[in-house]
Amino acid sequence: MSSRILVVDDEPHIVAVLRAYLEREGHEVLTAADGEAALELATGARPDLLVLDVMLPGRSGFEVLRALRAAGSDLPVILLTARDDVIDRVAGLELGADDYVPKPFEPRELVARVGAILRRAARTAAADGAAAARTWRLFDLEVAPEAHVASRTDGPLALTRAEFELLAALAEQPNRVWTREQLGERVFGEAFAAFDRTIDSHVKNLRRKLGSRPDGGPYLQTVRGVGYRAARPDER
């Protein structure tokens, strides 16, 4: 599947290596070396996925990501972060990144993660087309997979792709307890790394955006030692 990938990094050798690997997979590759150019291309060139370094001249990768999400963009974003900087990883996920890859990295791993996110997006689009009339309800929330929108009576929620996929999974099967690994495979596909805390960060973001349900309880329940499920009406 050929897609348009925007690679943003100020280290020319990293850009060259990623371009070579991604073009070998048949993708079109756009590149930028600073935050301003990254934001311009991300909004004007309509890429299918953004590979974004955190440390950039001008606007940082965080600032680019924050601006995209503030503008309502659900463009999938993979952050490139320093290997030992857990704070960067958590901050990126909280801003709405879909995944992260620590530097230095194996190019084949990053390409695999790109492919997994793109395939997941394609499967979601196909499923949406096959289920145009289907909606799921979770208390006062309505989740519409065909429109990729979750809403309340006061309007739609500003969710990233990963946050929507998590909510959709939990709302679709409200009695199921999902492990982190199962949720990770549903959202990110086969490239999900089960040992990291990506899913916890996305759930934290989703809970913050959802707030409390009308009766004061949470929408999502943590099942200690297992994972997550949708809350039930009698649970606070």
N, C-alpha and C positions, 0 to 999 in steps of 0.2 A: 504494500500500500504506500503510494507516494504522497508525501505531505510536505508542507512548507515549514521549515524549522528555523527559528531565529536563535543564533548562538551569540551571546554577549560576554566577552572577556577581554581584558586589556593585555593579556599575554598572547602574542601572535602564534607561538608554537602550539598552544592549547587549541586555539581557533583552527589552525591548520589541520591538526590531528582529528578534531571532531568533524570538520568539514569532510575530510577524506572518508572517515568511517560512515558518516550519515549519507553521503552521496553514494557510497558503495551499496547502501541499502535502497537507493533509488529516490531519496528525499532531495528536495530543493533546499538549499541552505543560504540563509541571509546572515550577515554578521554585523556586529557593532562593537566598538571598543570603549564606549563611555555611556553613562546613564542617560544623557539627553538624547543621543542617537538611538539608544535602546527603546526609550519611550515613544519616540517618533515612529520608528519602524513597527513597534508592537501595536500601535493604534492605526497606522496608515497602511501597512503592507499586509495586514490580515493573516499573520502566520497561524499555523495550527497548534504550535507548541513553542514555548520559550525556554531555552536553557540560559540561566542568568547567574553570573558570578555576583557574590555579595560585595566584594571590594572592587569598586569601579571609580574612575575619575569623575568628578562632577557629582551627579546624583549617584548614591549608592544603589546596590541591587535592592535593598530594603525600600528605599524611597521610590524606585521604579515600580516595585510590586505594590506598595501602598497606593500609589497614584492609579495604577490599573484597577485595583479592586474598588477604590473610591469612585471611579468612573463607571462601575458596574460590569467591568470585563470579567468573564469567566475563563479567559485564556489559560490553558494548563501551563504551569510553571514548575520547572525543576531548578532548584537552587544549587549552585556550587559553593560549598562552604569549607572553611578550614577544618582539617581532620579532628583536632582536639577541642574545637569551640562548640560545645553543646549549646551554649547560649544562643549562638547564631542559628543553629538548627531549630531550636524551639521558637525563637523570634520569627523566623521565616514561616514556619507552619502556622503560627498565630496570625500572621499577616495574610495568610491565604495561599501559600505555596502548596502544590500538590505532592511534592516529593523533594528530597535533597540527596546530593551525592558529595561525600567529603573528598577534598583534595589531599594528596594526589589520588587519582582514580584510574581504574582500568577502563579504557574507552569502550570496550565491549559491554561492560556492565551498564554504562550510561546509555549506550545505544539500545540495550535490552529494556531499560526502564522507559526510554522514549517510546519504543515500540509497544510496550505493554499499555502505557497510558493512551496512546493513539488507538489501539485495538479496543480498549475499553470504551472510549468515546464513540467509536464506530458501532459497537454492539449496543450501546445505549440508544443511539439514534435509530438503529434498526428496530429495537424493542419498542421504542416510542411510537414508531410508525405502525407497528402491529397491534398496539393497545391504545388507540386514539381516544377511546371513550372511558378508559379506566382511570379512576382516582382512588386514593387511599386517604382515610381520615385517622387522625390521632388527636383526640380531644377536639380543640377548635382549629387544628391545623388541617389543611387540605393539601395533599401532595399529588401533583399531576405529572406523571412521567412523560406524557407526550409533549408537554410544553416545557418540561424541565423546570417547573416552578413549584415552590412551596409557599402557601399564603395563609393569612388569617383574614378576618373580616375587614381589618384596616389596611389590607394590601399585601403584596408579595414580600417575601423575605430576601434579603441580599445574601445569598449563600454562594460559596465557591462550588465548583464541580464536585470536589471530594466531600464537602459537607452535605450537599444535596444527595449524593449517592449513599452516604451513611444514613441519612434520615429516611430515604426511600426504602432502603433495605429493612430498617427497623419497623417502619410503618406498614410495609407490605406483609410482614409476618410478625404481628404484634406479640404472639405467644412464644416466639423462638428466642432462645438465648444464643447470641452470636459470640464466638471467640474472637479475639483480636486478629488471629490468623485468617479466619473466615471473612471478616470484614475487610481486611487488607487485600485478600485475593479478589474480593468482589469489586473493590474500589480501584485497585492498582494493577490487578492481574497477576500473572505468574512471576513478575519481577519483584513482588513485595518481599521485603526483608523482615521476616517474622521476629527478629531479635530486637528491632528498634522500637521506639515509643511513638511512632508516627500516628497511629490510630488514636492513642490517648490524647495527643495534641489536637487532632481534628475534632474529637468528641468534645474536648474542653471548649474549643471555639464555637462549636455548634450549640452547646448548652448556653453559652454566653449570649448568642444571638437569639435563641428561642426564649430565654427568660423563664418565668414561671407560668404554668398553665392556669386557667381561670380559677381552679380551686386551690391554688397556691403551691401545688406540688410540682416536681420536675417532670419533663416529658420523657427523659431517658433514665433508666435505672442501671446502676453498676451491679453486676453479679460477682461478688468477691471471689477471686481465684479463677474466674471463667472469662467474663467479658461484659457484654452489654445487651440490653433488650429494651423494648418500648415499655413505658410505665403503664400500670393498670389503674382504673379509676379510684380504687380504694387505697392506693399506695402514695405515701407522701415522703 
